Amino acid sequence: MASPATSLQDVRERIDALDARIVPLLAERFACAREAARFKSGAAEVPAPERAARVVAQARALAEAHGAPPDAVERVYRALIDAMIEIELRLHAGRAP
């Protein structure tokens, strides 16, 4: 963890630096969703609620282990999963995401 900030500007710069690391990881995760769509025979296989539940549970556990609020992390992950499902559904419908 970084040393405590001495100003709001320090905090904002740290957030910007984190975003510069997070967004490429999100891009990689979205690429995985596009790749996963290739292995699903149709749109009915896309939602995979049991997989989503496992991913959310894992994210909550990681949040707790790292001192992040599990409920907030869950909301972020549910939004991420919804966006990934939308991409896969669009691919199965023949529309580019």
C-alpha positions in Angstrom: 0.0 0.0 0.0 1.2 3.5 -0.8 2.1 5.9 1.9 -0.7 8.1 3.2 -1.6 11.0 0.9 -0.8 14.5 2.0 -3.3 16.2 -0.3 -6.4 15.6 -2.4 -4.2 15.9 -5.4 -2.0 13.0 -4.1 -5.1 10.8 -3.8 -6.3 11.8 -7.3 -3.0 10.9 -8.8 -3.0 7.6 -7.0 -6.5 6.9 -8.4 -5.4 7.8 -11.9 -2.4 5.5 -11.6 -4.7 2.7 -10.4 -7.1 3.3 -13.3 -4.1 3.0 -15.7 -3.6 -0.5 -14.3 -7.2 -1.5 -14.0 -8.5 -0.6 -17.5 -6.0 -2.8 -19.3 -7.0 -5.7 -17.0 -10.6 -5.0 -17.8 -9.8 -5.0 -21.5 -8.2 -8.4 -21.1 -11.2 -9.7 -19.2 -13.5 -8.4 -21.9 -11.3 -10.2 -24.5 -11.8 -13.4 -22.4 -15.6 -12.9 -22.6 -15.4 -12.6 -26.4 -13.3 -15.8 -26.5 -15.7 -17.6 -24.1 -18.6 -16.9 -26.5 -16.9 -19.0 -29.1 -17.2 -22.1 -26.9 -20.9 -21.6 -26.2 -23.3 -23.2 -28.7 -25.9 -20.5 -28.3 -27.3 -17.5 -26.4 -29.0 -19.8 -23.9 -25.6 -20.8 -22.6 -24.3 -17.3 -22.1 -25.7 -16.2 -18.7 -24.3 -19.2 -16.7 -25.8 -18.1 -13.4 -23.9 -20.7 -11.4 -20.6 -19.4 -12.8 -21.6 -15.9 -12.1 -22.4 -16.8 -8.5 -19.0 -18.4 -8.1 -17.3 -15.3 -9.5 -19.2 -13.0 -7.2 -18.4 -15.2 -4.2 -14.7 -15.2 -5.1 -14.7 -11.5 -5.6 -16.3 -11.0 -2.2 -13.7 -13.2 -0.5 -10.9 -11.3 -2.2 -12.5 -8.1 -1.1 -12.6 -9.2 2.5 -9.0 -10.5 2.3 -7.8 -7.1 0.9 -9.9 -4.8 3.1 -12.3 -3.7 0.5 -16.1 -3.5 1.2 -17.5 -6.8 -0.1 -20.9 -5.3 -0.9 -19.4 -2.6 -3.1 -17.1 -5.1 -4.8 -20.1 -7.4 -5.4 -22.0 -4.5 -7.1 -19.0 -3.8 -9.3 -18.6 -7.4 -10.3 -22.3 -7.8 -11.0 -22.1 -4.8 -13.3 -19.0 -6.4 -15.0 -20.7 -9.7 -15.4 -23.8 -8.0 -16.9 -21.6 -6.2 -19.4 -19.8 -9.4 -20.3 -23.1 -11.2 -20.8 -24.2 -8.4 -23.1 -21.1 -8.7 -25.2 -21.5 -12.5 -25.5 -25.2 -12.2 -26.4 -24.3 -9.6 -29.1 -21.7 -11.9 -30.6 -24.2 -14.8 -30.6 -26.7 -12.5 -32.4 -24.1 -11.7 -35.0 -23.7 -8.1 -33.8 -20.2 -6.7 -33.0 -19.9 -5.7 -29.4 
